[in-house]
């Protein structure tokens, strides 16, 4: 059985995003993203911006789409399930937000592993498995 996040990922990448070259830079902005659905954040304490991004990429309990990061303090890294597509941008000069790039890969719940190679190839594998499961 496919979990919802795997199917959403499959549906997203089975559409127009099929090129071999996916953007690999974290898009960023000044301020803080506030998710449309309240409570859709996980707060952690990190020492660097890179650590915050690493926490996002290595998250396995949900697909982390973006992070809010503040250089100092506790709980200074917020992992979000929403990006700037649905979350609202809050003006706050102490925080910066970063949108996870497509090339970062995602945790594949259906395969119990990370898909860090090209999402195009991962989608090909998912399509093959969906065909197998529906036959």
C-alpha positions in Angstrom: 0.0 0.0 0.0 1.3 3.5 -0.9 1.3 6.1 1.8 -0.1 9.6 0.9 3.3 11.4 0.8 4.7 8.8 -1.7 1.7 9.2 -3.9 1.8 13.0 -3.8 5.5 12.9 -4.7 4.7 10.5 -7.6 1.9 12.6 -8.9 4.0 15.8 -8.7 6.9 14.3 -10.6 4.9 12.3 -13.1 3.7 15.7 -14.5 5.8 18.3 -16.1 9.0 18.0 -13.9 10.8 15.3 -15.9 14.1 16.9 -16.9 17.4 15.4 -15.8 18.6 18.8 -14.4 16.6 19.8 -11.4 17.3 22.9 -9.4 19.7 22.1 -6.5 19.9 25.4 -4.7 17.8 26.1 -1.6 15.6 29.2 -2.4 15.6 31.6 0.5 13.9 34.7 1.8 14.0 36.9 4.9 11.2 36.3 7.3 9.4 33.2 8.5 7.0 30.9 6.7 3.7 30.2 8.6 2.1 26.9 7.4 -1.5 27.0 6.3 -2.2 24.1 8.5 -1.3 25.0 12.1 1.0 22.5 13.9 2.7 21.5 10.7 6.2 22.3 12.1 8.8 20.4 14.0 11.2 22.6 16.0 14.7 21.6 16.7 17.9 23.3 18.0 20.8 23.4 15.6 24.2 25.2 15.5 24.2 26.2 11.8 22.0 26.9 8.8 23.5 23.8 7.1 22.5 21.7 10.2 18.9 22.9 9.9 18.8 22.0 6.2 20.4 18.6 7.0 17.6 18.0 9.6 15.1 18.7 6.8 16.6 16.4 4.3 17.0 13.5 6.8 13.5 13.8 8.2 11.7 10.5 7.8 8.4 11.0 9.6 7.1 13.5 7.0 8.4 15.2 3.8 10.1 18.4 4.9 9.4 21.0 2.2 11.1 24.1 3.9 12.8 25.3 7.0 12.7 28.5 9.1 16.1 29.3 10.6 17.2 31.8 13.2 21.0 32.0 13.9 20.7 31.9 17.7 18.5 30.5 20.4 16.8 27.3 21.2 14.3 25.7 18.8 16.0 27.9 16.1 15.2 25.5 13.2 11.6 24.8 12.2 11.0 22.0 9.7 7.9 22.6 7.6 5.6 20.3 5.6 4.7 23.3 3.4 6.7 25.5 1.2 6.0 29.1 0.1 3.4 27.6 -2.3 0.9 27.3 0.6 2.5 28.8 3.7 2.3 32.5 4.2 5.4 34.7 4.6 5.7 36.6 7.9 7.9 39.6 8.2 10.5 38.9 10.8 14.1 40.1 10.4 15.5 37.5 12.9 14.5 34.6 10.8 15.2 33.3 7.3 13.4 30.6 5.4 14.7 28.1 2.9 12.8 26.1 0.4 14.0 22.5 -0.1 15.3 21.9 -3.7 13.9 19.1 -5.8 17.3 17.4 -6.2 17.5 16.9 -2.4 15.5 13.6 -2.7 12.8 12.4 -0.3 12.3 9.5 2.0 10.4 6.9 0.1 8.0 5.3 2.6 6.9 2.7 0.1 10.5 1.5 -0.3 11.7 2.3 3.2 14.8 4.1 1.9 16.0 7.5 0.8 15.8 8.4 -2.9 18.7 10.8 -3.3 19.4 10.1 -6.9 17.4 11.8 -9.7 13.7 12.0 -8.7 13.0 11.2 -12.4 14.6 7.7 -11.9 12.8 7.3 -8.6 9.5 8.0 -10.2 10.2 5.5 -12.9 10.7 2.9 -10.1 7.4 4.0 -8.4 5.5 3.8 -11.7 6.7 0.2 -12.2 5.7 -0.7 -8.6 2.2 0.9 -9.0 1.7 -1.0 -12.2 2.7 -4.3 -10.4 0.4 -3.5 -7.5 -2.6 -2.7 -9.7 -2.3 -5.8 -11.9 
